[in-house]
């Protein structure tokens, strides 16, 4: 397991990827089954994929008959079923009987890769496919990428950073043939390309305006789409970040977001394309003195009045919480408030604020909470910011691969049990004795709680270093322009987001509003997200607020120490064992720094000592 060809270990039953000559998912399924059958253990069943065009395109049915597993599937489903059957063999569990089909038709992986080869918020090395402002890749690795994505049911890859920079604009223009060749490598795995484009692209191509209601602009985009889809007939569409964090958009011309999105959507509609329009729009030059402007309220304030105005092939992509991929947030109120708009739920695998693929943070439980809170029927598509890079293990930390695996499984079936998914990944990745399998599964499931305790207890987000988003800095964001304030002083901490404060709770339906508005019913983990409370305030368990802050930070560090001991007792293969141990050492140092900095910060503010007499620096 020393190179990228074999490091995605949940595919170990197959060996090397399907050969380059396979030209569609069914042929790929046949090739993968042949490789599997050749490498299988003597007592393992053979795989037999069968194309059944009466089934939906992405659906499959598995039937186990002793020494053989028959996989009947649609044109893409037969490949998904082949991987699912092999996964069942690896886990030594019965194959799932009956029709199996994805819950969402669009299961997208967003990439923040830049053309120069860097990856914004990338923690696993440089881009796999870009370098020096051009495509630069090993075709075999791209085929392996397609294989990995298909193995968990991801069917769309957006290849460039949503913060589009020149020359990324050339991907569907001057570099269109090269982009088409890249798409050819992924197509046999049922993976379609999506490209981030700049709303002001017509200005960069000689027009005097990018006004979405200008006929010349509309014609330009129409011709642009015609050329793109002629070269890449299965192009999924465009990802757009507009009027956000200094990016151009329709507001520049006094137009609404539906007017901008719909113009683009109509240009791609003849080809079955979609426009994924990100709802990440807020005032990013906020004055910290202004306590009435609240960043989490921004997206709802902008988009809720526009509900029902977007075309059918527009997906409004909403981050799962109203802030920005923080350790703990409530579900975005947009999911409840826009019943007549196709919404996509945006998750993040790149651990920008959740440990940066150094500290462990298994995400399945977070997603379970979001989907349970919102209800999946409100969501029409799902996307996640990827965590892949050129590192040998693809994800920096070998355990960070869990989150990509789990995302694909959740995107296929959002009703899955987080603990079962974690165990599936452990079984398909490592061949461990049962007690070690239990220990690793338990450690991964508890990793989120440990990280939350020492970084963001009670919903206290944004206390990290602004320049890196890693490591503690309690006043790092406090007087900055990003609208990220805890407003901690000598008496109290937290933000009042109830009706008497910023009013965020008023954006939620009655059930959630009642839950969050009352400090006696608000969940502990969101208490200081929604309320400003004195340090002497009594928690439901009788502890004071300040004591809970102290306890959580001490406990978080202690739990990382236990994780380190658990890891040392596992029989992991190399180089995973060494890489995981090295990153766990870094996590322990990080947890110690968070514990001591944050506890000292609040002790100096409040003057209230720890009831248990543990060391806090005065």
Secondary structure, DSSP 8 states (H G I E B T S, - for coil): --STTT--GGGTTT-S---TT--SHHHHHHHHHHHHHHHS-TTS-EEEEEE-TTS-TT-EEEEE-SSEEEEEE-TTHHHHHHHHHHHHHHHT-----SEE--S-S-EEEE--B-TTS-BTT--S-S-SSEETTEE---HHHHHHHHHHHHHTT--EEE-S-SS--TTGGGGGTTTHHHHHHHHHHHHTTT-EEEEE--TTHHHHTT-S---TT-HHHHHHHHHHHHHHHHH-TT--EEEE--SSTT---GGGGT--HHHHHHHHHHHHGGGT-EEEEE-----SS--TT-SS--GGGHHHHHHGGGTT-S-TTEEEEEESBSSSS-SS--B-THHHH-TTS-EEEEEE-S-TTTTTTTS----HHHHHHHHHHH-GGG-SEEEEE----SSTTSSSSGGGHHHHHHHHHHHH-TT--HHHHHHHHHHHH----HHHHHHHHHHHHHHHHHHHHHH-GGG----B-TTTS-SB-TTTTTTSSS-------SSEES---STTTT-GGGGS-HHHHHHHH-TTTS-GGGHHHH--EETT-B-TTS-BHHHHHHHHHHHHHHHHHHHHHHHHTS---TTHHHHHHHHHHHHHHHHHHHHHHHHHHHHHHH----TT------
